[in-house]
Amino acid sequence: MARSIIVSYQGKPSTFGFSRVSRNQLYASRKRVPLDADGQPCQRAELSDDGSMLIVSGMTGQGYFDESDHWVPSDQMVGIDASGNKAPLHSATLDTPQELTEVEPEALLDCSSDGVYLLDDSQIDAGLQKELKAGKLFRFPFAARSGYRTDAAFLLANDHGTFAIIGSELQIPWCELEKPAVELDEADDEDDDDLDFEMF
Amino acid sequence: MRHIHIANAAGRNATVTYIGPATEPTPRPGLPGHQVRFRRYLLCVPEGLHPAMQAAHGDDYAHALIDGDPEIDIEKVGREVNPVARVFLSSKGEVMHAVPTLIETITDPDGTERDRREPKDQPSNITADLPVTWTGKTMSKRDAVRRFLFTRTVALRHTDGLSFDFLHAMAKELADSGEVVLMGAGKGGKQPLVLQENGSPYRGFLEGRVDGERFALLMHLSHMELKRPAAKDKK
């Protein structure tokens, strides 16, 4: 059964079906394809470090191993915070009402978006719909599955629909005079208001 | 250090630096009391892949797997796979000893291939002779976040007292207006921003924040609008 994003605003729940929106669904996409001498697409592979074997897709796995080189099953792994302590386990937020908090645009600008979902707003509370149409922005916690992190999600609407943007919070750096940056590792001519997002 | 050649609203330009702010740290996977390491390991050898197994044992080789573990080479399976050289295989599965020909395909959102062409390298345009400029197109922060998906943010940084004044003034002007301004590269600021060679082109919106003598001048980068895909249009 499809899961839903459920939010609660002023005690009234709204339930949304959701589907991910990617750039490739909106604009043409560009891809570089390597061709062999016959003009057919090549397959990528890797050469093992001792040069004895070609490694193609499907030949490798990945996982965590302890000091004794024993594989650690994923169900034994936990989240470890910056202090080295076990982090709390969070349940998935889907199908469970999440409280909405109104935020200012800076809250969204302080995040780097990891994805965006188009929401089916057929079961939205009328009060919330009115606020979204007025341009208000709301934040709620989001975790597609249980785990040790919860992302920030932002609920908003525009003329094209209702969206949930999932983001990771950024550590915004302030610049001070005494602390300059230091070395770190490291168209057409028409003045058109429509921005071209095809861009190539 | 990454640089950007940028002009202010008055057209005064300077080359300053920028960084990508880090995200807030999140818990890392671990095992209390142990040091764990993430590894890539060999799962099977070429003889254990489906086509080889099919050729050796027939279409229904499930019993062969149960009876004799023919897919497992105990000398090799489980070995750690370290970063290795990338090679290309021809469509016949042979190692290519010559550099493959690269083509660029353009695919429409509906999956139709629109064009095939020779790829052209796209140089970065944020350190070019012409600075990244204010286009004059401004909008409120609220309108911007409701219209565009910002997938990346860079923070502009000063390198000395002069560039501090330059960037602080820009940040203050934007903070006072409460708006973001669209930045563009090339003549007249018409081009999207390309931060590194062959990198994704972005539309950049400059936002300023000021706290006394401190400032934050952030370029929010977007490569898509918040729109409903054609396939998901309401009937």
Boltz contact constraints between the chains, C-beta under 6 A:
constraints:
  - contact:
      token1: [A, 23]
      token2: [B, 224]
      max_distance: 6.0
  - contact:
      token1: [A, 25]
      token2: [B, 109]
      max_distance: 6.0
  - contact:
      token1: [A, 25]
      token2: [B, 229]
      max_distance: 6.0
  - contact:
      token1: [A, 26]
      token2: [B, 224]
      max_distance: 6.0
  - contact:
      token1: [A, 26]
      token2: [B, 227]
      max_distance: 6.0
  - contact:
      token1: [A, 26]
      token2: [B, 229]
      max_distance: 6.0
  - contact:
      token1: [A, 28]
      token2: [B, 106]
      max_distance: 6.0
  - contact:
      token1: [A, 28]
      token2: [B, 108]
      max_distance: 6.0
  - contact:
      token1: [A, 29]
      token2: [B, 107]
      max_distance: 6.0
  - contact:
      token1: [A, 30]
      token2: [B, 104]
      max_distance: 6.0
  - contact:
      token1: [A, 30]
      token2: [B, 106]
      max_distance: 6.0
  - contact:
      token1: [A, 31]
      token2: [B, 105]
      max_distance: 6.0
  - contact:
      token1: [A, 32]
      token2: [B, 102]
      max_distance: 6.0
  - contact:
      token1: [A, 32]
      token2: [B, 104]
      max_distance: 6.0
  - contact:
      token1: [A, 32]
      token2: [B, 119]
      max_distance: 6.0
  - contact:
      token1: [A, 33]
      token2: [B, 103]
      max_distance: 6.0
  - contact:
      token1: [A, 33]
      token2: [B, 105]
      max_distance: 6.0
  - contact:
      token1: [A, 34]
      token2: [B, 88]
      max_distance: 6.0
  - contact:
      token1: [A, 34]
      token2: [B, 100]
      max_distance: 6.0
  - contact:
      token1: [A, 34]
      token2: [B, 102]
      max_distance: 6.0
  - contact:
      token1: [A, 35]
      token2: [B, 100]
      max_distance: 6.0
  - contact:
      token1: [A, 35]
      token2: [B, 101]
      max_distance: 6.0
  - contact:
      token1: [A, 36]
      token2: [B, 90]
      max_distance: 6.0
  - contact:
      token1: [A, 36]
      token2: [B, 91]
      max_distance: 6.0
  - contact:
      token1: [A, 40]
      token2: [B, 91]
      max_distance: 6.0
  - contact:
      token1: [A, 42]
      token2: [B, 88]
      max_distance: 6.0
  - contact:
      token1: [A, 42]
      token2: [B, 100]
      max_distance: 6.0
  - contact:
      token1: [A, 43]
      token2: [B, 89]
      max_distance: 6.0
  - contact:
      token1: [A, 45]
      token2: [B, 87]
      max_distance: 6.0
  - contact:
      token1: [A, 45]
      token2: [B, 89]
      max_distance: 6.0
  - contact:
      token1: [A, 46]
      token2: [B, 84]
      max_distance: 6.0
  - contact:
      token1: [A, 46]
      token2: [B, 86]
      max_distance: 6.0
  - contact:
      token1: [A, 47]
      token2: [B, 84]
      max_distance: 6.0
  - contact:
      token1: [A, 47]
      token2: [B, 85]
      max_distance: 6.0
  - contact:
      token1: [A, 47]
      token2: [B, 87]
      max_distance: 6.0
  - contact:
      token1: [A, 48]
      token2: [B, 84]
      max_distance: 6.0
  - contact:
      token1: [A, 49]
      token2: [B, 82]
      max_distance: 6.0
  - contact:
      token1: [A, 49]
      token2: [B, 84]
      max_distance: 6.0
  - contact:
      token1: [A, 59]
      token2: [B, 43]
      max_distance: 6.0
  - contact:
      token1: [A, 59]
      token2: [B, 44]
      max_distance: 6.0
  - contact:
      token1: [A, 60]
      token2: [B, 40]
      max_distance: 6.0
  - contact:
      token1: [A, 60]
      token2: [B, 43]
      max_distance: 6.0
  - contact:
      token1: [A, 60]
      token2: [B, 81]
      max_distance: 6.0
  - contact:
      token1: [A, 61]
      token2: [B, 41]
      max_distance: 6.0
  - contact:
      token1: [A, 61]
      token2: [B, 43]
      max_distance: 6.0
  - contact:
      token1: [A, 62]
      token2: [B, 40]
      max_distance: 6.0
  - contact:
      token1: [A, 64]
      token2: [B, 36]
      max_distance: 6.0
  - contact:
      token1: [A, 64]
      token2: [B, 38]
      max_distance: 6.0
  - contact:
      token1: [A, 65]
      token2: [B, 37]
      max_distance: 6.0
  - contact:
      token1: [A, 65]
      token2: [B, 39]
      max_distance: 6.0
  - contact:
      token1: [A, 66]
      token2: [B, 34]
      max_distance: 6.0
  - contact:
      token1: [A, 66]
      token2: [B, 36]
      max_distance: 6.0
  - contact:
      token1: [A, 67]
      token2: [B, 35]
      max_distance: 6.0
  - contact:
      token1: [A, 72]
      token2: [B, 31]
      max_distance: 6.0
  - contact:
      token1: [A, 72]
      token2: [B, 36]
      max_distance: 6.0
  - contact:
      token1: [A, 77]
      token2: [B, 29]
      max_distance: 6.0
  - contact:
      token1: [A, 79]
      token2: [B, 27]
      max_distance: 6.0
  - contact:
      token1: [A, 80]
      token2: [B, 27]
      max_distance: 6.0
  - contact:
      token1: [A, 80]
      token2: [B, 28]
      max_distance: 6.0
  - contact:
      token1: [A, 80]
      token2: [B, 30]
      max_distance: 6.0
  - contact:
      token1: [A, 81]
      token2: [B, 27]
      max_distance: 6.0
  - contact:
      token1: [A, 82]
      token2: [B, 25]
      max_distance: 6.0
  - contact:
      token1: [A, 86]
      token2: [B, 32]
      max_distance: 6.0
  - contact:
      token1: [A, 87]
      token2: [B, 27]
      max_distance: 6.0
  - contact:
      token1: [A, 105]
      token2: [B, 141]
      max_distance: 6.0
  - contact:
      token1: [A, 105]
      token2: [B, 142]
      max_distance: 6.0
  - contact:
      token1: [A, 105]
      token2: [B, 145]
      max_distance: 6.0
  - contact:
      token1: [A, 108]
      token2: [B, 145]
      max_distance: 6.0
  - contact:
      token1: [A, 109]
      token2: [B, 220]
      max_distance: 6.0
  - contact:
      token1: [A, 113]
      token2: [B, 149]
      max_distance: 6.0
  - contact:
      token1: [A, 113]
      token2: [B, 150]
      max_distance: 6.0
  - contact:
      token1: [A, 113]
      token2: [B, 151]
      max_distance: 6.0
  - contact:
      token1: [A, 116]
      token2: [B, 149]
      max_distance: 6.0
  - contact:
      token1: [A, 118]
      token2: [B, 228]
      max_distance: 6.0
  - contact:
      token1: [A, 135]
      token2: [B, 142]
      max_distance: 6.0
  - contact:
      token1: [A, 148]
      token2: [B, 27]
      max_distance: 6.0
  - contact:
      token1: [A, 149]
      token2: [B, 26]
      max_distance: 6.0
  - contact:
      token1: [A, 156]
      token2: [B, 146]
      max_distance: 6.0
  - contact:
      token1: [A, 158]
      token2: [B, 146]
      max_distance: 6.0
  - contact:
      token1: [A, 158]
      token2: [B, 226]
      max_distance: 6.0
  - contact:
      token1: [A, 160]
      token2: [B, 227]
      max_distance: 6.0
  - contact:
      token1: [A, 160]
      token2: [B, 228]
      max_distance: 6.0
  - contact:
      token1: [A, 161]
      token2: [B, 228]
      max_distance: 6.0
  - contact:
      token1: [A, 163]
      token2: [B, 226]
      max_distance: 6.0
  - contact:
      token1: [A, 168]
      token2: [B, 23]
      max_distance: 6.0
  - contact:
      token1: [A, 169]
      token2: [B, 24]
      max_distance: 6.0
  - contact:
      token1: [A, 170]
      token2: [B, 21]
      max_distance: 6.0
  - contact:
      token1: [A, 170]
      token2: [B, 23]
      max_distance: 6.0
  - contact:
      token1: [A, 171]
      token2: [B, 21]
      max_distance: 6.0
  - contact:
      token1: [A, 171]
      token2: [B, 22]
      max_distance: 6.0
  - contact:
      token1: [A, 172]
      token2: [B, 21]
      max_distance: 6.0
  - contact:
      token1: [A, 172]
      token2: [B, 216]
      max_distance: 6.0
  - contact:
      token1: [A, 173]
      token2: [B, 21]
      max_distance: 6.0
  - contact:
      token1: [A, 173]
      token2: [B, 155]
      max_distance: 6.0
  - contact:
      token1: [A, 174]
      token2: [B, 214]
      max_distance: 6.0
  - contact:
      token1: [A, 174]
      token2: [B, 216]
      max_distance: 6.0
  - contact:
      token1: [A, 175]
      token2: [B, 157]
      max_distance: 6.0
  - contact:
      token1: [A, 175]
      token2: [B, 158]
      max_distance: 6.0
  - contact:
      token1: [A, 175]
      token2: [B, 215]
      max_distance: 6.0
  - contact:
      token1: [A, 176]
      token2: [B, 214]
      max_distance: 6.0
  - contact:
      token1: [A, 177]
      token2: [B, 164]
      max_distance: 6.0
  - contact:
      token1: [A, 180]
      token2: [B, 158]
      max_distance: 6.0
  - contact:
      token1: [A, 180]
      token2: [B, 159]
      max_distance: 6.0
  - contact:
      token1: [A, 180]
      token2: [B, 160]
      max_distance: 6.0
  - contact:
      token1: [A, 181]
      token2: [B, 17]
      max_distance: 6.0
  - contact:
      token1: [A, 181]
      token2: [B, 157]
      max_distance: 6.0
  - contact:
      token1: [A, 181]
      token2: [B, 159]
      max_distance: 6.0
  - contact:
      token1: [A, 183]
      token2: [B, 1]
      max_distance: 6.0
  - contact:
      token1: [A, 187]
      token2: [B, 190]
      max_distance: 6.0
  - contact:
      token1: [A, 195]
      token2: [B, 203]
      max_distance: 6.0
  - contact:
      token1: [A, 197]
      token2: [B, 225]
      max_distance: 6.0
  - contact:
      token1: [A, 199]
      token2: [B, 192]
      max_distance: 6.0
  - contact:
      token1: [A, 199]
      token2: [B, 201]
      max_distance: 6.0
